[in-house]
Amino acid sequence: MGPLITLINGRPLIKNKEKIPSGNYVLIAPHRTWMDPVLLAISVYPKKFSFMAKKELFTHSFANWFLRKLNAFPVDRVHPGPSAISTPVKLLKKTDLSTIIFPSGSRYSSKLKGGAVMIAKMAGVPLVPAVYQGPLSFGALFSRKKRKINFGDPIYIDRHERLTKEKQAELEQKMQAAFDQLDKELDPTFHYDMPEKPANDHF
């Protein structure tokens, strides 16, 4: 898919790729388009990733096959259950797949949640913040507006330190500060207009 997107939209601007550590990690970013997982994964190819997708997307046979080919795994976003944590932790520990997580969980929210921190802590891997600026739909790629991705310094979590509410809040603030700084580095005037959540979208 990378060559196709490059053909349509041109080469992206990718900054600070050298900050990405070796080994596995949790790539975290603000969720701005349904294309986020693909665009982020392409930017660090040949590194491979797993990512969560809502279980409803797996109900059709072709979509189920395609998503699993992309190393996606289903999650019930209304009632996540233990597998939402245990599955990515297992993949991070036992495979060469890193994982992509959007801490806000949705394109319609900017509030960060704790799943990414817990997964990184349990797997013993760092969080790597990133931001994407550019077209927000496949059709918009034809506008030739440049895709831009910026990577930040890894955030390491002490596996032996208790993850209290205070520590969780501190790490969430650190993630948000990293996102804000990375956006400013790419474009000081950047502003993301969050879309309105459709009435029939519960996710």
ZIWOFEN-V778808 format. One record per residue. RES is the residue in one small letter. PHI is phi in whole degrees, 0 to 359 (none if undefined). BURIAL is + if it has 16 or more other ideal C-beta (glycine too) atoms within 10 Angstrom, else -. D_FIRST is the distance of its C-alpha to the first C-alpha in Angstrom with 1 decimal. Layout:
BEGIN
res phi burial d_first
RES PHI BURIAL D_FIRST
RES PHI BURIAL D_FIRST
END
This chain:
BEGIN
res phi burial d_first
m none - 0.0
g 304 - 3.8
p 300 - 5.6
l 295 - 5.2
i 296 + 6.3
t 295 - 8.7
l 298 - 10.0
i 284 - 10.8
n 248 + 12.1
g 89 - 13.0
r 285 - 13.1
p 280 + 13.9
l 266 - 17.3
i 239 - 17.3
k 246 + 20.9
n 64 - 22.7
k 298 - 20.1
e 292 - 23.2
k 282 - 24.6
i 290 + 22.3
p 285 - 24.5
s 284 - 24.1
g 81 - 23.9
n 276 + 22.7
y 198 + 22.8
v 256 + 22.1
l 275 + 19.8
i 245 + 21.4
a 200 + 20.6
p 295 + 21.9
h 271 + 19.9
r 241 + 19.2
t 203 + 16.4
w 296 - 14.7
m 275 + 11.4
d 314 + 13.2
p 301 + 12.2
v 292 + 8.4
l 295 + 9.5
l 291 + 12.2
a 297 + 10.6
i 298 + 8.3
s 293 + 11.6
v 241 + 13.5
y 306 - 11.4
p 266 - 12.8
k 301 - 14.7
k 250 - 13.8
f 228 + 14.7
s 250 + 16.2
f 203 + 16.8
m 277 + 19.2
a 215 + 18.7
k 298 - 21.7
k 300 - 23.2
e 298 - 23.3
l 289 - 19.6
f 264 + 20.3
t 285 - 23.1
h 266 - 21.2
s 301 - 20.5
f 292 - 17.0
a 298 - 15.9
n 299 - 17.9
w 296 - 16.2
f 296 - 12.6
l 295 + 13.6
r 290 - 15.6
k 296 - 12.8
l 273 - 11.2
n 67 + 14.8
a 276 + 15.9
f 226 + 19.6
p 283 + 21.8
v 222 + 24.3
d 277 - 27.2
r 283 + 27.2
v 278 - 30.7
h 231 - 32.2
p 303 - 29.8
g 76 - 32.1
p 299 - 32.2
s 295 - 28.9
a 296 + 27.0
i 260 + 28.4
s 293 - 29.1
t 296 + 25.7
p 296 + 23.8
v 297 + 26.9
k 298 - 27.0
l 295 + 23.4
l 295 + 24.0
k 279 - 27.2
k 246 - 26.5
t 229 - 23.0
d 265 - 20.8
l 270 + 18.6
s 280 + 19.1
t 225 + 18.6
i 252 + 17.6
i 227 + 20.4
f 257 + 21.3
p 302 + 25.1
s 282 + 25.9
g 78 + 24.2
s 204 + 23.5
r 286 + 22.4
y 257 - 26.0
s 215 - 27.8
s 246 - 28.3
k 284 - 30.6
l 279 + 29.5
k 245 + 30.1
g 268 + 31.1
g 302 + 28.6
a 298 + 26.5
v 296 + 29.8
m 297 + 31.2
i 296 + 28.1
a 298 + 28.1
k 296 + 31.9
m 292 + 32.0
a 275 + 29.3
g 71 - 30.9
v 236 + 27.8
p 280 + 27.4
l 269 + 25.6
v 241 + 23.3
p 285 + 23.3
a 209 + 20.5
v 226 + 20.1
y 240 + 17.5
q 232 + 18.8
g 150 + 17.2
p 303 + 16.0
l 253 + 16.4
s 218 - 14.9
f 299 - 12.0
g 298 - 14.9
a 291 - 16.1
l 299 + 13.1
f 288 - 14.9
s 289 - 18.0
r 70 - 16.7
k 298 - 18.1
k 292 - 16.9
r 278 + 14.8
k 230 + 17.1
i 226 + 17.1
n 231 + 20.4
f 253 + 21.4
g 251 + 24.9
d 294 - 27.5
p 301 + 27.2
i 251 + 29.6
y 264 - 31.6
i 241 + 33.5
d 290 - 36.7
r 296 - 36.4
h 266 - 40.2
e 272 - 40.6
r 294 - 41.2
l 270 + 38.7
t 282 - 41.2
k 300 - 40.5
e 294 - 41.5
k 293 - 39.1
q 300 - 36.3
a 297 - 37.1
e 298 - 37.3
l 290 + 33.8
e 296 + 32.4
q 296 - 34.1
k 295 - 32.7
m 296 + 29.1
q 295 + 29.7
a 297 - 31.5
a 295 + 28.5
f 300 + 26.2
d 298 - 28.8
q 294 - 29.3
l 295 + 25.6
d 298 + 25.3
k 295 - 28.5
e 296 - 27.3
l 284 + 24.4
d 200 - 26.5
p 300 - 30.1
t 262 - 30.1
f 296 - 27.0
h 218 - 27.6
y 266 - 25.3
d 270 - 26.6
m 293 - 26.2
p 290 - 25.7
e 281 - 28.5
k 290 - 28.0
p 299 - 28.2
a 298 - 31.5
n 263 - 29.9
d 257 - 27.3
h 263 - 28.9
f 237 - 26.1
END
